[in-house]
């Protein structure tokens, strides 16, 4: 038996919500490290945080209509978070969660 469209849509929304929750956890971890960063790091972080907040608002506002685009933007935000987290880590030591690009 195949699932109905509303059931599939619900599962997709749940997957997107999980991705956003993962980004929120990553954001919180970076915030903890950010207090050690300099002004340049804080400025970059402010831009990334604004991008994440816009993503959350857009998903909440448009929901099902933008699931595909939201997932694409979520991947872009995650990549930006990882790069930024790497710059914080490279200044403070290594982080076993991040791949090393050196």
Order of alpha helices (4+ residues) and beta strands (2+ residues): alpha-alpha-alpha
